[in-house]
């Protein structure tokens, strides 16, 4: 916020207002002002032309400044701080505060006393037309509250309300000014002239008939000629506003003339009972006037209705086009924005200018609301981009995107969390199954390796035993051969069972063979097991051999 050193009402202050969007104009911008229409504000901003301030209006302004100055001390006493009139700006938005505390915490807005406004504020009701100004002041200054006062400068006739910042109003005002600036860029001046006054109608000559049982004097032929000529020249091709005004006046004239002829007819009949020609002529002219009047009246009404329909249709088309532009920016989501009933906006309005203004304001507000919906959808879709890979979780996006942002995000996060938990459980189960299979595979491989090592050790032990047996048999054969040579007649001595040797002796006797076999192979981490098997096998073989010998 910037504070501008300007005096309210000065020339420099007016120049600043012309180039900024003031808080006092916010109500008109939103179509809420009773004094300036949105179309008038657009025209003022586009052309720089404002209504001249007459002496009466200036007197009202002067009185407003006086009552403001008189009321200020009472409000300062109430809040215990001084209030300074300042002009502030933020970008192209501005506000002229009737009062602002030095710390910018409290703002003050004063309105001159009027019965309706005073009664409303005194009963605690803030009129909506004044809220845009108050909220724009709060938005620009950053004040924590605004004191809204209505008074005539005396404490006896003074009522105040406190207005607090409302983010919803802030967004409405900002969006309203954005649309207003777009309309200002595309502004085309349309002059709505005041309703034309019908041209003066040449009056028909007064019909004069005097009768005493018979017509003694009459200008009926001249009246008939004038009436038929007038009726024949009535324009029924209505195009311009002037022609419409003339037609409406003609309808009224025809009706009045019909009524006059009816009165004349009754006056004639009062003078005589049978004046057939006069009566038939008057009836004929009266019927012609009535037919023309009814036809013209119908034309006026139908053409007016056609223009109303066209204005509503054109406004609907503009809104539909705006909605289509917004929809083009949002793929995959249908904007849920109902089309306003523009026809209701112009109910009871008579002039084209009032209808145009009402429709333009309603269109602007409808665009603002549509822009807000589109902005909300765009923000939600942008936030949802983080979860593009999980689009399958949001098949009902069209339904849930209309929820408030917090609720929408909560729905999305719940689904994402549930999906992630399910995925984590599935992954954990998959990993557990994979680990179980791997462990089973490792156990099978280890069992196979142990089986192979055992078989290998057994085969090696059997080979050692076989070799030992062969060696022993050979040595025994040599020994027998030597005995037979040295002792031709061997004595037969009863053999006793071989004496069992201790296991440690058996192992020690075959230690060299076992060590030689172990070093000839690479059993890795299974070497200990293989050696233990060999030792046990050697012990077994030794005992087995003794049993066979016995």
LINJO-V733220 format. One record per run of one state. SS is the DSSP state (helix for helix, strand for strand, loop for the rest). FROM is the first residue (numbers start at 1). LEN is the number of residues. Records with the same first field share a line. If there is no record, write none. Layout:
SS=FROM-LEN, FROM-LEN
//
This chain:
loop=1-1, 5-6, 20-1, 30-8, 48-7, 80-4, 91-2, 101-5, 113-2, 123-5, 142-3, 152-3, 164-3, 186-23, 212-3, 219-1, 233-8, 272-4, 329-13, 346-6, 394-3, 401-4, 487-16, 510-1, 520-4, 550-1
strand=2-3, 21-2, 84-7, 93-8, 106-7, 145-7, 158-6, 209-3, 215-4
helix=11-9, 23-7, 38-10, 55-25, 115-8, 128-14, 155-3, 167-19, 220-13, 241-31, 276-53, 342-4, 352-42, 397-4, 405-82, 503-7, 511-9, 524-26
//
